[in-house]
Amino acid sequence: MMSPWSNFARTLLGGFTQLIYPNTCWICSEWMPPEQEHFCAVCRPRLTADPFSTCPRCSSTVGPHLLLEGGCPECRDQSFAFDGAIRMGPYEGLLREVILRMKYATGEDLAEVIARLWARAMSERVRSIGADCVIPVPLHWTRRWQRGFNPSECLALALAGTLAIPCWPNALRRLRATPHQTLQSGGAARRDNVKHAFQLRAGFALAGRTVLLVDDVLTTGATASEAARALRSQKPKSIHVAVMAHGR
């Protein structure tokens, strides 16, 4: 696992490299031919290819012949306020490294180009859902102020643009600065940590709509479910979650 300073140095180096050599890969900094954009032929499939079967309810990795009626063994006994979840890949390897780099204050440019790649990779599966609008999971204002941007909002805007549907970044409000979910031990602690943490702002008509809720990573589903619970007050037709990665 790379240290925060190593991540910062690589992000800084990547930014300078893009200024001097514009057609280099944002991930590995290797030179690319003119017809390639942002990511080289080696890094692109490492980010977008998912070699595993996934659970349509929680996006966990599952065996290829597992019966998924009612969910997989990871989620079958869990209650979610969303109807299903899709991912680009598992939270490991290069995809995990890129997501961590996006979370630093220097990661906004990377987040924007990754968001466009993610939107293209996810577009066909999302179209099959028939989403009417896209809503990102928000950060608390203090965390957003520290970071300067919300990676989930970058993802949501890119996906909405690809699908030509509305994106409502301000629909949800995070009521309190909850401790990081990674610091919580177990699903019950994560659910308690985000309980009643979100509120739907007035003026967003969701009744009868299919809503796409966007976040960077889904692990236990606690955060996405609590955000979806706040959206349920407006009685949407369905709520689906789209993430970059599913982690354990």
Rosetta blueprint (number, residue, H / E / L):
1 M L
2 M L
3 S L
4 P H
5 W H
6 S H
7 N H
8 F H
9 A H
10 R H
11 T H
12 L H
13 L H
14 G H
15 G H
16 F H
17 T H
18 Q H
19 L H
20 I H
21 Y L
22 P L
23 N L
24 T E
25 C L
26 W L
27 I L
28 C L
29 S L
30 E L
31 W E
32 M L
33 P L
34 P L
35 E L
36 Q L
37 E L
38 H L
39 F L
40 C L
41 A L
42 V L
43 C H
44 R H
45 P H
46 R H
47 L H
48 T H
49 A L
50 D L
51 P L
52 F L
53 S E
54 T E
55 C L
56 P L
57 R L
58 C L
59 S L
60 S L
61 T E
62 V E
63 G L
64 P L
65 H L
66 L L
67 L L
68 L L
69 E L
70 G L
71 G L
72 C L
73 P L
74 E L
75 C L
76 R L
77 D L
78 Q L
79 S L
80 F L
81 A L
82 F L
83 D L
84 G E
85 A E
86 I E
87 R E
88 M E
89 G E
90 P E
91 Y L
92 E L
93 G H
94 L H
95 L H
96 R H
97 E H
98 V H
99 I H
100 L H
101 R H
102 M H
103 K L
104 Y L
105 A H
106 T H
107 G H
108 E H
109 D H
110 L H
111 A H
112 E H
113 V H
114 I H
115 A H
116 R H
117 L H
118 W H
119 A H
120 R H
121 A H
122 M H
123 S H
124 E H
125 R H
126 V H
127 R H
128 S H
129 I H
130 G L
131 A L
132 D L
133 C E
134 V E
135 I E
136 P E
137 V L
138 P L
139 L L
140 H L
141 W H
142 T H
143 R H
144 R H
145 W H
146 Q H
147 R H
148 G L
149 F L
150 N L
151 P H
152 S H
153 E H
154 C H
155 L H
156 A H
157 L H
158 A H
159 L H
160 A H
161 G H
162 T H
163 L H
164 A L
165 I L
166 P L
167 C E
168 W L
169 P L
170 N L
171 A L
172 L E
173 R E
174 R E
175 L L
176 R L
177 A L
178 T L
179 P L
180 H L
181 Q H
182 T H
183 L H
184 Q L
185 S L
186 G L
187 G H
188 A H
189 A H
190 R H
191 R H
192 D H
193 N H
194 V H
195 K L
196 H L
197 A L
198 F E
199 Q E
200 L E
201 R L
202 A L
203 G L
204 F L
205 A L
206 L L
207 A L
208 G L
209 R L
210 T E
211 V E
212 L E
213 L E
214 V E
215 D E
216 D E
217 V E
218 L E
219 T L
220 T L
221 G L
222 A H
223 T H
224 A H
225 S H
226 E H
227 A H
228 A H
229 R H
230 A H
231 L H
232 R H
233 S H
234 Q H
235 K L
236 P L
237 K L
238 S E
239 I E
240 H E
241 V E
242 A E
243 V E
244 M E
245 A E
246 H E
247 G L
248 R L
